[in-house]
Amino acid sequence: MKKIIFVLSTSLLLTSCEEGKVPPEKTFNMPQPLDSQNNGQLQTVSLTIKAIGNNMTAIAFEPKEIEVHVNSIIEITLINESTVEGMNHNIVFVELGSGAEVSAEGLAIGPEKEYIPNNPKVIAGSKVALPGETIQMHFSAPKAGSYHFICTYPGHYPQMIGRMNVVQMTQ
């Protein structure tokens, strides 16, 4: 049954992407060992991050810091709590310290690619959430370390920046 669901979801993803467009979720695919305590399945971590604020001085992510385990699948629910038209947000996970570079490249790449550049420092990114909209995404946790999550919508970085710590799972 799992194989059927995987094949169907993969087929749907491939057929829903137009040629030359980046899919809404850019996923960093790295080999992941299986969690032996979870029947050979990867651990799934579900987190909610809110994009708050109705003006450029009040925008932020909440919470500003998250922690996940290596060898896990991260499911992010991004809730855009803004009520002001045009206060759009995405969430992009990047290597620590690369936010300015990725944000500038995102601005240049534009809305057609959700402001997410094709940069090896990008781990994963969501499509843009309009005010009041909720977006979900998932990706594999990168290796242990600290990473940033940012909003690459024009003008929102560096006000919208947070930290993701990826830690080893303790037995």
N, CA and C atoms as a LAMMPS dump frame, in Angstrom:
ITEM: TIMESTEP
0
ITEM: NUMBER OF ATOMS
513
ITEM: BOX BOUNDS ff ff ff
-5.0000000000000000e+02 5.0000000000000000e+02
-5.0000000000000000e+02 5.0000000000000000e+02
-5.0000000000000000e+02 5.0000000000000000e+02
ITEM: ATOMS id mol type element x y z
1 1 1 N 0.823 -1.2 0
2 1 2 C 0 0 0
3 1 3 C 0.867 1.264 0
4 2 1 N 1.964 1.228 0.801
5 2 2 C 2.854 2.391 0.852
6 2 3 C 3.477 2.658 -0.507
7 3 1 N 3.835 1.572 -1.232
8 3 2 C 4.423 1.745 -2.562
9 3 3 C 3.423 2.403 -3.508
10 4 1 N 2.169 2.005 -3.432
11 4 2 C 1.136 2.573 -4.3
12 4 3 C 0.973 4.054 -4.014
13 5 1 N 0.905 4.42 -2.738
14 5 2 C 0.762 5.837 -2.368
15 5 3 C 1.968 6.625 -2.845
16 6 1 N 3.186 6.069 -2.669
17 6 2 C 4.394 6.758 -3.105
18 6 3 C 4.383 6.971 -4.613
19 7 1 N 4.045 5.91 -5.364
20 7 2 C 4.025 6.001 -6.827
21 7 3 C 2.991 7.021 -7.278
22 8 1 N 1.802 6.991 -6.678
23 8 2 C 0.76 7.947 -7.06
24 8 3 C 1.165 9.374 -6.728
25 9 1 N 1.726 9.599 -5.536
26 9 2 C 2.103 10.966 -5.168
27 9 3 C 3.266 11.453 -6.009
28 10 1 N 4.215 10.572 -6.351
29 10 2 C 5.326 10.955 -7.216
30 10 3 C 4.819 11.287 -8.609
31 11 1 N 3.911 10.48 -9.127
32 11 2 C 3.347 10.741 -10.459
33 11 3 C 2.599 12.062 -10.475
34 12 1 N 1.828 12.328 -9.42
35 12 2 C 1.093 13.585 -9.335
36 12 3 C 2.042 14.764 -9.298
37 13 1 N 3.124 14.663 -8.517
38 13 2 C 4.1 15.751 -8.434
39 13 3 C 4.738 16.004 -9.78
40 14 1 N 5.143 14.929 -10.466
41 14 2 C 5.805 15.093 -11.753
42 14 3 C 4.88 15.671 -12.804
43 15 1 N 3.617 15.275 -12.791
44 15 2 C 2.708 15.789 -13.808
45 15 3 C 2.203 17.182 -13.476
46 16 1 N 2.309 17.598 -12.189
47 16 2 C 1.808 18.92 -11.833
48 16 3 C 2.841 20.018 -12.037
49 17 1 N 4.092 19.651 -12.279
50 17 2 C 5.144 20.648 -12.476
51 17 3 C 5.233 21.002 -13.951
52 18 1 N 5.126 22.269 -14.256
53 18 2 C 5.292 22.701 -15.63
54 18 3 C 6.773 22.7 -15.958
55 19 1 N 7.086 22.46 -17.217
56 19 2 C 8.474 22.445 -17.626
57 19 3 C 9.127 23.791 -17.339
58 20 1 N 10.321 23.736 -16.72
59 20 2 C 11.068 24.95 -16.438
60 20 3 C 10.677 25.643 -15.15
61 21 1 N 9.684 25.146 -14.425
62 21 2 C 9.271 25.774 -13.176
63 21 3 C 9.736 24.934 -11.999
64 22 1 N 10.125 25.617 -10.939
65 22 2 C 10.51 24.931 -9.715
66 22 3 C 9.242 24.523 -8.991
67 23 1 N 9.148 23.264 -8.508
68 23 2 C 7.951 22.872 -7.759
69 23 3 C 7.841 23.689 -6.484
70 24 1 N 6.626 23.828 -5.926
71 24 2 C 6.441 24.645 -4.732
72 24 3 C 7.348 24.247 -3.573
73 25 1 N 7.689 22.978 -3.468
74 25 2 C 8.575 22.529 -2.42
75 25 3 C 9.883 22.095 -3.048
76 26 1 N 10.94 22.825 -2.766
77 26 2 C 12.247 22.423 -3.24
78 26 3 C 12.851 21.582 -2.124
79 27 1 N 13.138 20.344 -2.388
80 27 2 C 13.583 19.43 -1.354
81 27 3 C 15.031 19.037 -1.573
82 28 1 N 15.801 19.106 -0.522
83 28 2 C 17.181 18.66 -0.535
84 28 3 C 17.153 17.164 -0.253
85 29 1 N 17.51 16.369 -1.221
86 29 2 C 17.462 14.918 -1.051
87 29 3 C 18.833 14.39 -0.68
88 30 1 N 18.943 13.842 0.521
89 30 2 C 20.183 13.217 0.93
90 30 3 C 19.857 11.836 1.473
91 31 1 N 20.771 10.862 1.341
92 31 2 C 20.492 9.533 1.856
93 31 3 C 20.213 9.596 3.355
94 32 1 N 19.185 8.909 3.786
95 32 2 C 18.797 8.922 5.194
96 32 3 C 18.789 7.501 5.739
97 33 1 N 19.587 7.225 6.793
98 33 2 C 19.476 5.913 7.426
99 33 3 C 18.105 5.762 8.07
100 34 1 N 17.643 4.55 8.191
101 34 2 C 16.339 4.301 8.776
102 34 3 C 16.439 4.258 10.292
103 35 1 N 15.411 4.666 10.967
104 35 2 C 15.322 4.648 12.422
105 35 3 C 14.899 3.239 12.847
106 36 1 N 15.831 2.479 13.453
107 36 2 C 15.544 1.085 13.815
108 36 3 C 14.494 0.981 14.914
109 37 1 N 14.282 2.042 15.693
110 37 2 C 13.282 2.01 16.753
111 37 3 C 11.881 2.329 16.225
112 38 1 N 11.774 2.654 14.979
113 38 2 C 10.484 3.031 14.405
114 38 3 C 10.14 2.123 13.232
115 39 1 N 10.409 0.804 13.394
116 39 2 C 10.105 -0.195 12.369
117 39 3 C 10.708 0.147 11.009
118 40 1 N 11.918 0.681 11.001
119 40 2 C 12.583 0.976 9.742
120 40 3 C 12.082 2.214 9.037
121 41 1 N 11.228 2.992 9.668
122 41 2 C 10.69 4.21 9.062
123 41 3 C 11.426 5.427 9.608
124 42 1 N 11.52 6.465 8.81
125 42 2 C 12.1 7.709 9.289
126 42 3 C 11.135 8.367 10.269
127 43 1 N 11.674 9.035 11.27
128 43 2 C 10.853 9.763 12.233
129 43 3 C 10.299 11.005 11.539
130 44 1 N 9.025 11.301 11.757
131 44 2 C 8.415 12.509 11.211
132 44 3 C 8.219 13.512 12.332
133 45 1 N 8.675 14.737 12.089
134 45 2 C 8.53 15.822 13.048
135 45 3 C 7.607 16.857 12.415
136 46 1 N 6.456 17.112 13.044
137 46 2 C 5.498 18.097 12.529
138 46 3 C 5.59 19.358 13.362
139 47 1 N 5.83 20.485 12.695
140 47 2 C 5.979 21.764 13.38
141 47 3 C 5.129 22.826 12.695
142 48 1 N 4.625 23.763 13.492
143 48 2 C 3.891 24.909 12.962
144 48 3 C 4.714 26.156 13.198
145 49 1 N 4.887 26.934 12.143
146 49 2 C 5.582 28.219 12.231
147 49 3 C 4.623 29.27 11.704
148 50 1 N 4.473 30.342 12.465
149 50 2 C 3.574 31.428 12.073
150 50 3 C 4.379 32.599 11.525
151 51 1 N 3.869 33.192 10.457
152 51 2 C 4.391 34.457 9.939
153 51 3 C 3.464 35.528 10.504
154 52 1 N 4.01 36.371 11.368
155 52 2 C 3.188 37.352 12.064
156 52 3 C 3.546 38.77 11.633
157 53 1 N 2.66 39.706 11.947
158 53 2 C 2.905 41.12 11.674
159 53 3 C 2.158 41.627 10.463
160 54 1 N 1.685 42.861 10.574
161 54 2 C 0.93 43.484 9.487
162 54 3 C 1.654 44.663 8.851
163 55 1 N 2.909 44.883 9.237
164 55 2 C 3.701 45.927 8.586
165 55 3 C 5.166 45.504 8.607
166 56 1 N 5.995 46.211 7.886
167 56 2 C 7.386 45.799 7.699
168 56 3 C 8.207 45.819 8.994
169 57 1 N 7.808 46.579 9.976
170 57 2 C 8.568 46.585 11.231
171 57 3 C 8.1 45.506 12.199
172 58 1 N 6.921 44.946 11.975
173 58 2 C 6.369 43.954 12.894
174 58 3 C 6.473 42.518 12.386
175 59 1 N 6.9 42.324 11.129
176 59 2 C 6.924 40.97 10.584
177 59 3 C 8.002 40.128 11.264
178 60 1 N 7.667 38.853 11.477
179 60 2 C 8.599 37.92 12.118
180 60 3 C 8.054 36.5 11.983
181 61 1 N 8.912 35.539 12.265
182 61 2 C 8.488 34.149 12.405
183 61 3 C 8.29 33.862 13.887
184 62 1 N 7.324 33.011 14.166
185 62 2 C 7.086 32.583 15.536
186 62 3 C 6.818 31.087 15.529
187 63 1 N 7.625 30.264 16.175
188 63 2 C 8.776 30.607 16.999
189 63 3 C 9.987 30.974 16.134
190 64 1 N 10.978 31.536 16.77
191 64 2 C 12.196 31.941 16.077
192 64 3 C 13.242 30.831 16.05
193 65 1 N 13.016 29.772 16.818
194 65 2 C 13.975 28.672 16.857
195 65 3 C 13.228 27.348 16.98
196 66 1 N 13.686 26.361 16.191
197 66 2 C 13.116 25.016 16.255
198 66 3 C 14.253 24.011 16.354
199 67 1 N 13.931 22.825 16.854
200 67 2 C 14.917 21.749 16.948
201 67 3 C 14.308 20.476 16.376
202 68 1 N 15.086 19.798 15.545
203 68 2 C 14.664 18.535 14.944
204 68 3 C 15.826 17.553 15.019
205 69 1 N 15.526 16.281 14.811
206 69 2 C 16.562 15.25 14.83
207 69 3 C 17.058 14.946 13.422
208 70 1 N 18.331 14.554 13.354
209 70 2 C 18.834 14.043 12.073
210 70 3 C 18.009 12.813 11.733
211 71 1 N 18.038 12.416 10.501
212 71 2 C 17.309 11.23 10.029
213 71 3 C 15.81 11.352 10.257
214 72 1 N 15.279 12.55 10.123
215 72 2 C 13.838 12.723 10.275
216 72 3 C 13.27 13.423 9.049
217 73 1 N 11.992 13.24 8.876
218 73 2 C 11.249 13.987 7.869
219 73 3 C 10.608 15.157 8.61
220 74 1 N 10.807 16.351 8.112
221 74 2 C 10.279 17.549 8.754
222 74 3 C 9.053 18 7.981
223 75 1 N 7.925 18.078 8.67
224 75 2 C 6.686 18.598 8.082
225 75 3 C 6.437 19.962 8.708
226 76 1 N 6.457 20.98 7.871
227 76 2 C 6.249 22.349 8.331
228 76 3 C 4.879 22.829 7.872
229 77 1 N 4.132 23.394 8.807
230 77 2 C 2.902 24.106 8.481
231 77 3 C 3.194 25.578 8.698
232 78 1 N 3.176 26.364 7.631
233 78 2 C 3.393 27.808 7.709
234 78 3 C 2.033 28.491 7.681
235 79 1 N 1.736 29.237 8.732
236 79 2 C 0.478 29.978 8.812
237 79 3 C 0.799 31.465 8.659
238 80 1 N 0.274 32.081 7.61
239 80 2 C 0.446 33.517 7.415
240 80 3 C -0.693 34.211 8.162
241 81 1 N -0.374 34.747 9.341
242 81 2 C -1.398 35.377 10.169
243 81 3 C -1.68 36.83 9.798
244 82 1 N -0.996 37.351 8.815
245 82 2 C -1.23 38.732 8.402
246 82 3 C -2.645 38.894 7.853
247 83 1 N -3.198 40.068 8.066
248 83 2 C -4.524 40.39 7.535
249 83 3 C -4.457 41.512 6.502
250 84 1 N -3.245 41.945 6.181
251 84 2 C -3.05 43.056 5.256
252 84 3 C -2.752 42.521 3.856
253 85 1 N -3.514 42.983 2.873
254 85 2 C -3.301 42.566 1.491
255 85 3 C -1.868 42.875 1.066
256 86 1 N -1.239 41.917 0.406
257 86 2 C 0.124 42.097 -0.072
258 86 3 C 1.189 41.671 0.92
259 87 1 N 0.811 41.325 2.151
260 87 2 C 1.784 40.879 3.152
261 87 3 C 1.943 39.363 2.997
262 88 1 N 2.668 38.99 1.94
263 88 2 C 2.864 37.591 1.565
264 88 3 C 4.166 37.071 2.171
265 89 1 N 4.213 35.758 2.451
266 89 2 C 5.405 35.17 3.061
267 89 3 C 5.654 33.771 2.518
268 90 1 N 6.929 33.399 2.485
269 90 2 C 7.315 32.008 2.286
270 90 3 C 8.273 31.65 3.405
271 91 1 N 8.714 30.406 3.443
272 91 2 C 9.727 29.994 4.408
273 91 3 C 10.749 29.165 3.652
274 92 1 N 12.013 29.57 3.777
275 92 2 C 13.095 28.925 3.046
276 92 3 C 14.177 28.551 4.053
277 93 1 N 14.546 27.278 4.07
278 93 2 C 15.582 26.781 4.971
279 93 3 C 16.91 26.815 4.223
280 94 1 N 17.91 27.456 4.847
281 94 2 C 19.186 27.691 4.181
282 94 3 C 20.351 27.384 5.124
283 95 1 N 21.529 27.243 4.542
284 95 2 C 22.73 27.087 5.341
285 95 3 C 22.909 28.33 6.202
286 96 1 N 23.437 28.136 7.385
287 96 2 C 23.66 29.222 8.333
288 96 3 C 24.491 30.327 7.683
289 97 1 N 24.022 31.556 7.79
290 97 2 C 24.758 32.704 7.28
291 97 3 C 24.581 33.004 5.806
292 98 1 N 23.745 32.251 5.108
293 98 2 C 23.591 32.479 3.666
294 98 3 C 22.308 33.235 3.324
295 99 1 N 21.594 33.741 4.326
296 99 2 C 20.306 34.39 4.103
297 99 3 C 20.353 35.571 3.154
298 100 1 N 21.335 36.444 3.315
299 100 2 C 21.419 37.636 2.461
300 100 3 C 21.617 37.241 0.996
301 101 1 N 22.509 36.283 0.764
302 101 2 C 22.779 35.812 -0.6
303 101 3 C 21.543 35.171 -1.222
304 102 1 N 20.906 34.268 -0.48
305 102 2 C 19.728 33.556 -0.995
306 102 3 C 18.568 34.522 -1.208
307 103 1 N 18.385 35.46 -0.287
308 103 2 C 17.314 36.444 -0.42
309 103 3 C 17.512 37.322 -1.651
310 104 1 N 18.737 37.777 -1.877
311 104 2 C 19.023 38.617 -3.049
312 104 3 C 18.779 37.838 -4.347
313 105 1 N 19.202 36.579 -4.375
314 105 2 C 18.97 35.753 -5.559
315 105 3 C 17.48 35.47 -5.742
316 106 1 N 16.766 35.303 -4.63
317 106 2 C 15.319 35.072 -4.7
318 106 3 C 14.596 36.265 -5.298
319 107 1 N 15.014 37.458 -4.919
320 107 2 C 14.424 38.68 -5.473
321 107 3 C 14.637 38.723 -6.984
322 108 1 N 15.849 38.36 -7.42
323 108 2 C 16.162 38.38 -8.849
324 108 3 C 15.376 37.313 -9.615
325 109 1 N 15.12 36.169 -8.983
326 109 2 C 14.428 35.07 -9.682
327 109 3 C 12.927 35.324 -9.786
328 110 1 N 12.365 36.044 -8.803
329 110 2 C 10.987 36.505 -8.907
330 110 3 C 9.9 35.546 -8.476
331 111 1 N 8.644 36.004 -8.633
332 111 2 C 7.487 35.25 -8.139
333 111 3 C 7.204 33.962 -8.899
334 112 1 N 7.642 33.868 -10.148
335 112 2 C 7.372 32.652 -10.916
336 112 3 C 7.999 31.43 -10.259
337 113 1 N 9.07 31.636 -9.509
338 113 2 C 9.754 30.525 -8.827
339 113 3 C 9.662 30.691 -7.31
340 114 1 N 8.617 31.414 -6.863
341 114 2 C 8.318 31.58 -5.437
342 114 3 C 9.452 32.273 -4.67
343 115 1 N 10.3 33.033 -5.388
344 115 2 C 11.445 33.736 -4.795
345 115 3 C 12.461 32.768 -4.191
346 116 1 N 12.541 31.543 -4.731
347 116 2 C 13.489 30.548 -4.236
348 116 3 C 14.505 30.263 -5.339
349 117 1 N 15.744 30.72 -5.151
350 117 2 C 16.751 30.52 -6.198
351 117 3 C 17.261 29.082 -6.23
352 118 1 N 17.821 28.705 -7.343
353 118 2 C 18.478 27.409 -7.486
354 118 3 C 19.9 27.574 -6.957
355 119 1 N 20.039 27.492 -5.643
356 119 2 C 21.301 27.723 -4.953
357 119 3 C 21.554 26.519 -4.055
358 120 1 N 22.76 25.954 -4.079
359 120 2 C 23.034 24.775 -3.247
360 120 3 C 22.921 25.048 -1.747
361 121 1 N 22.867 26.297 -1.339
362 121 2 C 22.718 26.635 0.083
363 121 3 C 21.255 26.576 0.536
364 122 1 N 20.34 26.398 -0.417
365 122 2 C 18.917 26.252 -0.096
366 122 3 C 18.644 24.78 0.188
367 123 1 N 18.087 24.513 1.364
368 123 2 C 17.758 23.143 1.762
369 123 3 C 16.338 22.8 1.329
370 124 1 N 15.403 23.714 1.59
371 124 2 C 13.999 23.499 1.226
372 124 3 C 13.284 24.841 1.283
373 125 1 N 12.18 24.955 0.549
374 125 2 C 11.409 26.196 0.57
375 125 3 C 9.959 25.945 0.209
376 126 1 N 9.111 26.821 0.707
377 126 2 C 7.672 26.7 0.459
378 126 3 C 7.239 27.677 -0.623
379 127 1 N 6.041 27.456 -1.119
380 127 2 C 5.466 28.463 -2.003
381 127 3 C 5.051 29.657 -1.138
382 128 1 N 4.704 30.742 -1.762
383 128 2 C 4.31 31.96 -1.053
384 128 3 C 2.893 31.808 -0.504
385 129 1 N 2.737 32.152 0.778
386 129 2 C 1.427 32.117 1.436
387 129 3 C 0.845 33.524 1.451
388 130 1 N -0.363 33.668 0.947
389 130 2 C -1.067 34.949 0.98
390 130 3 C -1.595 35.194 2.39
391 131 1 N -1.995 36.426 2.728
392 131 2 C -2.534 36.697 4.064
393 131 3 C -3.68 35.738 4.411
394 132 1 N -3.584 35.158 5.617
395 132 2 C -4.598 34.218 6.076
396 132 3 C -4.444 32.807 5.552
397 133 1 N -3.495 32.568 4.674
398 133 2 C -3.325 31.256 4.053
399 133 3 C -2.366 30.377 4.87
400 134 1 N -2.6 29.071 4.807
401 134 2 C -1.734 28.087 5.444
402 134 3 C -1.1 27.223 4.361
403 135 1 N 0.202 27.04 4.443
404 135 2 C 0.972 26.266 3.468
405 135 3 C 1.657 25.122 4.209
406 136 1 N 1.694 23.958 3.6
407 136 2 C 2.413 22.835 4.193
408 136 3 C 3.529 22.388 3.262
409 137 1 N 4.625 21.939 3.863
410 137 2 C 5.768 21.436 3.106
411 137 3 C 6.456 20.352 3.926
412 138 1 N 7.28 19.562 3.278
413 138 2 C 8.068 18.571 3.996
414 138 3 C 9.402 18.378 3.289
415 139 1 N 10.395 17.978 4.072
416 139 2 C 11.722 17.721 3.531
417 139 3 C 12.507 16.869 4.519
418 140 1 N 13.598 16.298 4.054
419 140 2 C 14.471 15.498 4.901
420 140 3 C 15.398 16.405 5.685
421 141 1 N 15.586 16.1 6.962
422 141 2 C 16.497 16.894 7.792
423 141 3 C 17.913 16.786 7.234
424 142 1 N 18.622 17.902 7.175
425 142 2 C 20.025 17.84 6.751
426 142 3 C 20.886 17.296 7.894
427 143 1 N 22.194 17.246 7.683
428 143 2 C 23.1 16.734 8.71
429 143 3 C 23.035 17.613 9.964
430 144 1 N 23.512 17.086 11.075
431 144 2 C 23.485 17.807 12.35
432 144 3 C 24.178 19.158 12.201
433 145 1 N 23.584 20.173 12.822
434 145 2 C 24.139 21.524 12.778
435 145 3 C 23.038 22.55 12.893
436 146 1 N 23.409 23.811 12.717
437 146 2 C 22.445 24.908 12.773
438 146 3 C 22.234 25.476 11.38
439 147 1 N 20.987 25.849 11.112
440 147 2 C 20.569 26.388 9.821
441 147 3 C 19.643 27.566 10.086
442 148 1 N 19.446 28.391 9.097
443 148 2 C 18.484 29.485 9.211
444 148 3 C 17.23 29.15 8.417
445 149 1 N 16.098 29.723 8.829
446 149 2 C 14.932 29.771 7.961
447 149 3 C 14.578 31.232 7.803
448 150 1 N 14.269 31.602 6.564
449 150 2 C 14.061 33.002 6.207
450 150 3 C 12.839 33.13 5.301
451 151 1 N 12.352 34.352 5.18
452 151 2 C 11.341 34.678 4.177
453 151 3 C 12.073 35.412 3.063
454 152 1 N 11.969 34.903 1.84
455 152 2 C 12.652 35.541 0.715
456 152 3 C 11.72 36.444 -0.092
457 153 1 N 10.486 36.66 0.4
458 153 2 C 9.603 37.607 -0.276
459 153 3 C 10.29 38.975 -0.224
460 154 1 N 10.22 39.776 -1.289
461 154 2 C 10.981 41.024 -1.358
462 154 3 C 10.844 41.917 -0.121
463 155 1 N 12.005 42.257 0.437
464 155 2 C 12.083 43.179 1.568
465 155 3 C 11.9 42.544 2.931
466 156 1 N 11.589 41.248 2.995
467 156 2 C 11.288 40.621 4.289
468 156 3 C 12.512 40.091 5.021
469 157 1 N 13.593 39.811 4.315
470 157 2 C 14.827 39.425 4.983
471 157 3 C 15.597 40.711 5.254
472 158 1 N 16.156 40.957 6.4
473 158 2 C 16.449 40.074 7.523
474 158 3 C 15.455 40.155 8.69
475 159 1 N 14.323 40.839 8.521
476 159 2 C 13.344 40.867 9.613
477 159 3 C 12.8 39.475 9.919
478 160 1 N 12.642 38.658 8.901
479 160 2 C 12.054 37.333 9.08
480 160 3 C 13.148 36.273 8.958
481 161 1 N 13.726 35.951 10.101
482 161 2 C 14.796 34.965 10.157
483 161 3 C 14.654 34.165 11.449
484 162 1 N 14.889 32.881 11.347
485 162 2 C 14.86 32.002 12.511
486 162 3 C 15.973 30.981 12.397
487 163 1 N 16.061 30.125 13.394
488 163 2 C 17.124 29.12 13.429
489 163 3 C 16.532 27.725 13.608
490 164 1 N 17.056 26.784 12.807
491 164 2 C 16.715 25.375 12.953
492 164 3 C 17.973 24.647 13.403
493 165 1 N 17.89 23.99 14.554
494 165 2 C 18.99 23.175 15.051
495 165 3 C 18.665 21.716 14.784
496 166 1 N 19.564 21.042 14.079
497 166 2 C 19.399 19.625 13.78
498 166 3 C 20.364 18.879 14.699
499 167 1 N 19.808 18.015 15.547
500 167 2 C 20.605 17.347 16.577
501 167 3 C 20.523 15.836 16.426
502 168 1 N 21.518 15.148 16.947
503 168 2 C 21.523 13.691 16.974
504 168 3 C 20.451 13.203 17.938
505 169 1 N 19.786 12.124 17.592
506 169 2 C 18.773 11.544 18.452
507 169 3 C 19.48 10.753 19.545
508 170 1 N 19.104 10.984 20.797
509 170 2 C 19.698 10.233 21.901
510 170 3 C 18.895 8.963 22.126
511 171 1 N 19.599 7.899 22.435
512 171 2 C 18.939 6.584 22.637
513 171 3 C 18.329 6.485 24
